[in-house]
Amino acid sequence: MRDVLIPFPTLWDQPQLQACRPDWGSRFCPHLLSPPDAEVHWLFDLEAFVQAQVAGWRGRAAGVFSSSDYPGAVAAAAIAQALGLAGPGAASVLRATHKYRARQAMQSVAPVRHALIDPDAIVAPDIGFPCFVKPVKGTYSMFTRRVEDLAELRSFLQSANVQEYRHQFLAIFNRTWRKHTGDAVDGRYFLAEEPLGGAQVTVEGMIARGQVTIFGVVDSEFAPDSSSFSRFVYPSRLPPEPQRTLTDTATAAVLALGIDNTLFNLELFWHPQRGAQVIEFNPRMCGQFADLYQRVDGKNSYVAAMELACGLEPMWPRGQGKSAIAASVPLRVFEPVEVTAAPTPAQLLELAERFSDALIWSEVCPGMKLDELHLEDGASTRYAVINLGAATEAELQDSTRAIGAALGFQFQPLR
C-alpha cells in the first residue's frame, strides 16, 4: 500500500475516489489533508503548511497530487519536490498557472494576441478594443469579461471586488510566486487578449517523463445567452479532424510550457477558420470530469493521478466503460436567491441508491443566500452537480431531468 497525499481537498475528491475504489483500494491509501480548498483564508500560511507535511510524511509518503487549482496544485508540487517524489516542481506549476507567463511560453505553438495590464497604471492595451480581460491568476471564470473601451476597462479594474481579489484573495499566490520565481509580475496584474470564439472544449491528459498521453476531449455547453456552463459532455461530438488538431495543439502547448510529471487540462476553442486556440492551461487534473472517462473508457483519472504521483507508468484504456456518453451537469441560479429547500444528507444517500449509476452532490442548504454571482462566472451560482452516463443522448437527458426533479431544490428571489 502506497500512502498518497491530497492537500486541500475539493468537493470532487471524496465522491470520485469512492466511485473508483475497486481500482485502487488494494494499492493506494489516499490521505485528504485539511483544510479543504474552499476554506482557505487569504491569511493562510501556505509555507508553514508545506513544511509541516514534509516533516510529518518524510520517508512515508509515496506520492502527492491535488485536484485543487488554488492553492492545492502548487502545494502538492512543493511537498513532492521537498520529499524527492515525482511531480512537476513548484516553480513550473506557478508559471503554468500564470496566464501571462503561460501565454508567452505557448505563443510559438498557440499564438494569441495579448498584452499585460497593470491595474495600478491603467492604459489602453496595444492589442486595442474590444478585448477580453482576465486576472493573470484566475479561479473559475472570476473577473473575466469583455471590455469595449478604456473607460469600461478602468471602471472594471478599479472596482472594489477586483481590488479585493488582487490584494487579498491572491495573497497566498503572490507570496508563493515571489518565493519560488522571483518574478515581479505577480497575481496583481491582468491580461488582455484578442476576442476568441468557437466551440469550447477541454483537452485533458498527463505528461510523464516527457511523454504526453491525452485522456480525451470534453465539450463545454452553455446556458442560453450566457457564459455560464450548463453541461460538459464526453466524448466530444466534434468531427475527428478537429479533435486531432485540438489534441495536437494541446500536446505541443504542454511541451512548450516545459512542465512534467503531472496531469493537466487545457481549455480551447475550435473555430473552422481559425483552428484551435488555447484559452488557458491548468497543471492539474479536472476532478469534475474524472468519472466521465471511467464511464466511457473504463478508468477514472484519480487512479492515473495516484499512479503518476507514485512514479508509476499509468496506462490509459479506450472505450472499455459501460456508457457510450457521459456528462457533468452543474445546476445553477441566475439571480440572487435564498435556498428554501434542498436535499438533506439522508435524502442524498437515498437518491444515490435510487440513481445508483450517478454521482450527485449538493453545495447548499436551506437558508443559504446565493447572492455573490461575481464569485464564479459573474452571472450565476452553482448549487449542485449531477454526473452520469448513458447509452444515448436521449437517455442522458431523461435521467438528468429525473434526478433534477427528485433533488427538490426550491429558491426565493432576494430582490
C-alpha positions in Angstrom: 0.0 0.0 0.0 1.3 3.4 -1.0 0.4 6.5 1.0 -0.7 9.3 -1.3 -1.2 12.8 0.0 -4.0 15.0 -1.4 -3.6 18.5 0.0 -6.5 21.0 0.1 -9.2 18.5 -1.0 -12.0 19.7 -3.3 -15.6 18.7 -3.3 -14.8 16.3 -6.1 -12.2 14.2 -4.3 -14.2 12.1 -1.9 -17.1 11.1 -4.3 -14.7 10.4 -7.2 -12.3 8.3 -5.1 -15.3 6.3 -3.8 -16.6 5.8 -7.4 -13.3 4.1 -8.4 -12.3 2.4 -5.1 -12.2 -1.1 -6.6 -9.4 0.1 -9.0 -7.1 1.5 -6.3 -8.2 0.1 -2.9 -5.6 -2.6 -2.7 -2.7 -0.4 -4.0 -3.1 3.1 -2.5 -4.0 4.8 0.7 -5.1 8.4 -0.1 -4.9 11.0 2.7 -7.1 14.1 2.3 -5.1 16.9 4.0 -7.3 19.6 5.5 -8.3 22.3 5.2 -10.5 21.9 2.1 -9.5 24.4 -0.6 -12.8 26.2 -0.3 -12.0 27.1 3.4 -8.5 28.5 2.8 -8.4 32.1 4.1 -6.2 34.6 2.3 -4.0 34.9 5.5 -3.3 31.1 5.5 0.4 30.3 5.9 1.0 28.0 2.9 4.7 27.8 3.6 4.1 26.5 7.2 1.6 24.0 5.8 4.1 22.7 3.3 6.9 22.4 5.9 4.6 20.6 8.3 3.6 18.0 5.7 7.2 17.5 4.6 8.2 16.9 8.3 5.3 14.6 9.0 5.5 12.5 5.9 9.2 12.2 5.1 10.0 8.6 4.4 6.3 7.6 4.5 4.6 9.3 1.6 4.9 7.7 -1.9 3.2 10.4 -3.8 1.4 13.8 -3.7 -1.1 15.4 -6.0 -4.1 17.8 -5.8 -7.2 18.5 -7.9 -7.3 21.9 -6.3 -6.3 24.8 -8.6 -5.6 27.2 -5.7 -3.7 26.6 -3.6 -3.6 22.8 -3.9 -1.6 22.3 -7.2 1.4 24.4 -6.1 1.3 23.0 -2.5 1.3 19.4 -3.9 4.2 20.3 -6.2 6.2 21.9 -3.3 5.7 19.0 -1.0 6.6 16.4 -3.6 9.7 18.4 -4.5 10.9 18.6 -0.9 10.2 14.9 -0.4 12.0 13.9 -3.6 8.9 12.4 -5.1 7.6 12.6 -8.7 6.0 15.9 -9.5 6.2 19.0 -11.8 8.0 21.3 -9.3 6.5 24.4 -7.6 8.0 27.0 -10.0 6.7 25.1 -13.1 3.2 24.9 -11.7 3.2 28.6 -10.7 4.4 29.7 -14.2 1.9 27.4 -15.9 -1.0 28.9 -13.8 0.2 32.5 -14.5 -1.8 33.3 -17.6 0.6 35.9 -18.9 3.8 33.8 -18.5 2.0 30.7 -19.8 0.7 32.6 -22.8 4.3 33.8 -23.6 5.6 30.2 -23.3 2.8 28.8 -25.6 3.0 31.6 -28.1 5.1 29.7 -30.7 2.5 26.8 -30.9 -0.7 28.6 -30.0 -0.4 32.3 -30.9 -3.0 34.7 -29.4 -2.5 38.5 -29.4 -2.3 39.6 -25.8 -1.0 42.4 -23.5 -0.2 42.7 -19.8 -2.2 45.3 -17.8 -1.2 46.9 -14.6 -4.4 47.9 -12.7 -2.4 50.4 -10.8 -1.4 52.2 -14.0 -4.2 51.6 -16.5 -3.6 52.4 -20.1 -5.2 51.1 -23.3 -3.7 47.7 -24.3 -1.7 47.7 -27.5 -3.9 45.0 -28.9 -6.8 47.5 -28.9 -10.5 47.1 -28.1 -12.7 45.2 -27.8 -10.7 42.6 -25.8 -11.1 40.0 -23.1 -9.6 40.9 -19.7 -8.8 38.4 -17.0 -6.6 38.1 -13.9 -3.2 36.6 -14.7 -4.0 34.1 -11.9 -7.7 33.2 -12.3 -10.0 31.0 -10.4 -13.1 29.6 -12.2 -14.1 32.5 -14.5 -13.9 35.2 -11.8 -13.3 38.7 -13.1 -13.1 37.6 -16.8 -15.0 39.7 -19.1 -15.1 41.5 -22.5 -14.4 45.2 -22.4 -15.2 47.7 -25.2 -13.1 50.7 -24.4 -10.7 52.3 -21.9 -13.4 53.8 -19.7 -15.0 50.4 -19.2 -11.6 48.9 -18.5 -10.8 51.5 -15.8 -14.3 51.1 -14.2 -13.9 47.3 -14.1 -10.3 47.2 -12.8 -10.8 49.9 -10.2 -13.9 48.2 -8.7 -13.8 47.1 -5.0 -14.3 43.5 -5.9 -11.3 43.4 -8.3 -9.1 45.2 -5.7 -10.1 42.7 -3.0 -9.3 39.8 -5.4 -5.9 41.2 -6.3 -4.7 42.1 -2.9 -6.5 39.6 -0.6 -7.8 36.6 -2.4 -4.5 36.2 -4.3 -2.2 37.0 -1.3 -1.2 33.3 -0.9 -0.4 33.1 -4.6 1.6 36.3 -4.6 3.7 35.2 -1.6 4.4 31.8 -3.1 5.1 33.3 -6.5 7.8 35.6 -5.1 9.4 32.8 -3.1 9.7 30.3 -6.0 10.1 32.5 -9.1 11.4 35.9 -8.0 9.3 37.4 -10.9 7.9 40.9 -10.2 4.8 40.3 -12.3 2.7 38.5 -9.7 -1.0 37.9 -9.4 -1.9 41.6 -9.1 -1.7 42.0 -12.9 -4.4 41.4 -15.5 -4.2 40.1 -19.1 -5.9 41.4 -22.2 -6.4 39.1 -25.1 -7.9 39.3 -28.5 -11.5 38.0 -28.7 -11.6 34.3 -29.3 -14.6 32.2 -30.2 -15.9 28.9 -31.5 -16.8 25.6 -29.9 -15.2 25.4 -26.5 -13.7 22.2 -25.2 -11.4 20.8 -22.5 -8.5 18.6 -23.5 -7.2 16.6 -20.5 -4.2 14.3 -20.2 -0.9 13.6 -18.4 2.7 14.1 -19.1 5.1 11.5 -17.6 8.8 11.8 -18.1 8.3 14.0 -21.2 5.7 11.7 -22.8 2.2 13.1 -23.3 -1.0 11.0 -23.1 -4.3 12.5 -23.9 -7.3 11.3 -22.0 -10.0 12.9 -24.1 -11.8 15.9 -25.5 -14.8 17.2 -23.4 -17.4 19.5 -24.9 -18.5 22.6 -23.0 -22.1 23.7 -23.3 -23.6 27.0 -22.1 -26.8 28.3 -20.8 -28.7 30.3 -23.4 -27.4 33.9 -23.9 -24.8 33.2 -21.1 -21.2 32.4 -20.4 -22.3 30.0 -17.6 -21.5 26.4 -18.2 -24.6 24.2 -18.4 -23.1 20.8 -19.3 -19.8 19.1 -20.0 -20.1 16.1 -22.4 -17.6 13.3 -23.1 -16.7 12.2 -25.7 -16.7 15.3 -27.8 -19.2 15.4 -30.7 -16.7 17.4 -32.9 -15.6 15.5 -36.1 -12.3 13.5 -35.9 -10.1 16.0 -37.7 -10.8 19.0 -35.4 -10.3 16.7 -32.4 -6.9 15.7 -33.8 -6.0 19.3 -34.3 -7.1 20.1 -30.7 -5.1 17.3 -29.1 -2.0 18.1 -31.2 -2.2 21.7 -30.1 -2.7 20.7 -26.5 0.3 18.3 -26.7 2.5 21.0 -28.3 1.4 23.6 -25.7 2.3 21.2 -22.7 5.7 20.6 -24.1 6.3 24.3 -24.8 5.5 25.0 -21.1 8.3 22.7 -20.0 6.2 21.1 -17.3 6.4 17.3 -16.5 5.1 14.5 -14.3 1.5 15.9 -13.8 -2.0 15.6 -15.0 -3.1 18.7 -17.0 -6.1 20.2 -18.7 -6.4 22.9 -21.4 -9.4 24.9 -22.3 -9.5 25.6 -26.0 -11.7 27.0 -28.8 -12.2 25.3 -32.1 -13.2 27.5 -35.0 -13.5 26.3 -38.6 -11.4 29.2 -39.9 -9.0 30.0 -37.0 -8.5 26.4 -36.0 -7.5 25.6 -32.3 -6.8 28.4 -29.9 -5.8 27.9 -26.3 -7.9 29.7 -23.6 -5.8 28.6 -20.6 -3.7 25.8 -19.2 -4.2 24.1 -15.8 -1.3 22.0 -14.4 -3.7 19.6 -12.5 -6.4 17.1 -13.1 -10.0 18.2 -13.6 -11.8 16.4 -10.7 -15.2 17.1 -12.1 -14.5 15.0 -15.2 -12.8 12.1 -13.6 -15.7 9.6 -13.7 -16.8 10.7 -17.2 -13.7 8.9 -18.5 -14.4 5.9 -16.2 -17.9 5.6 -17.6 -16.8 5.7 -21.3 -13.2 4.4 -21.3 -13.0 2.4 -18.1 -10.6 4.3 -16.0 -11.1 7.2 -13.5 -8.4 9.9 -13.8 -7.9 9.8 -10.0 -6.4 6.4 -10.4 -4.0 7.7 -13.0 -3.2 10.7 -10.7 -2.2 8.4 -7.9 -0.1 6.1 -10.2 1.7 9.1 -11.7 2.3 10.7 -8.3 4.0 7.5 -7.1 6.3 7.3 -10.1 4.4 4.5 -11.8 3.6 4.4 -15.6 -0.2 4.8 -15.9 -1.9 3.0 -18.8 -4.9 4.6 -20.3 -7.7 2.5 -21.9 -10.2 3.5 -24.6 -13.8 2.6 -24.9 -13.9 0.0 -22.1 -16.6 1.7 -20.0 -20.3 0.8 -19.7 -21.6 4.0 -21.3 -21.3 5.5 -24.8 -21.7 9.1 -23.5 -21.3 10.8 -20.1 -21.9 14.3 -18.8 -21.3 16.5 -15.8 -24.3 18.8 -15.3 -23.9 21.9 -13.0 -27.3 23.2 -11.7 -27.3 27.0 -11.5 -29.3 30.1 -10.4 -29.0 33.3 -12.4 -30.3 35.8 -9.9 -29.8 36.4 -6.2 -31.9 33.8 -4.2 -32.3 32.3 -0.8 -32.4 28.5 -0.7 -35.7 27.5 0.8 -35.5 23.7 0.2 -32.6 21.4 -0.5 -32.0 17.6 0.0 -30.7 16.5 3.3 -27.6 14.2 3.6 -30.0 11.3 4.2 -32.1 12.2 1.1 -28.9 12.4 -1.0 -27.9 8.9 0.2 -31.4 7.7 -0.7 -31.1 9.3 -4.2 -27.7 7.7 -4.6 -29.3 4.3 -4.1 -32.2 5.2 -6.4 -29.9 6.5 -9.2 -27.0 4.2 -8.4 -25.0 4.9 -11.6 -24.9 8.7 -11.0 -22.7 10.9 -8.8 -24.9 13.6 -7.2 -23.9 16.3 -4.7 -25.4 19.4 -3.3 -23.4 22.5 -2.4 -26.2 24.4 -0.5 -28.6 24.0 2.4 -31.9 25.8 3.3 -31.3 29.4 4.5 -28.2 30.0 2.4 -28.2 33.2 0.3 -26.8 32.8 -3.2 -26.2 36.4 -4.0 -22.5 36.7 -4.8 -22.8 35.9 -8.5 -19.5 37.5 -9.3 -17.6 34.8 -7.4 -17.8 32.2 -10.2 -18.5 33.5 -13.6 -20.1 36.8 -13.0 -23.6 35.7 -13.9 -24.6 32.6 -11.9 -24.0 30.5 -8.9 -23.8 26.7 -9.0 -25.7 24.9 -6.3 -25.4 21.2 -7.3 -23.8 18.8 -9.8 -25.0 15.6 -11.5 -22.5 13.3 -13.2 -23.9 10.4 -15.1 -23.5 8.2 -18.1 -25.9 6.6 -20.7 -26.2 4.7 -23.9 -27.7 7.6 -25.8 -28.1 11.4 -25.6 -31.8 11.0 -25.2 -31.3 8.6 -22.2 -28.8 11.0 -20.7 -31.2 13.9 -20.9 -34.1 11.9 -19.5 -32.0 10.8 -16.5 -30.7 14.3 -15.8 -34.3 15.6 -15.7 -35.4 12.9 -13.4 -32.6 13.4 -10.9 -33.0 17.2 -11.0 -36.7 16.9 -10.2 -36.0 14.3 -7.4 -33.5 16.7 -5.7 -36.3 19.0 -4.9 -34.4 22.3 -4.7 -36.5 25.5 -4.1 -35.5 29.1 -4.1 -36.9 32.5 -3.2 -35.7 35.6 -5.1 -33.9 38.1 -2.8 -34.9 41.1 -4.8 
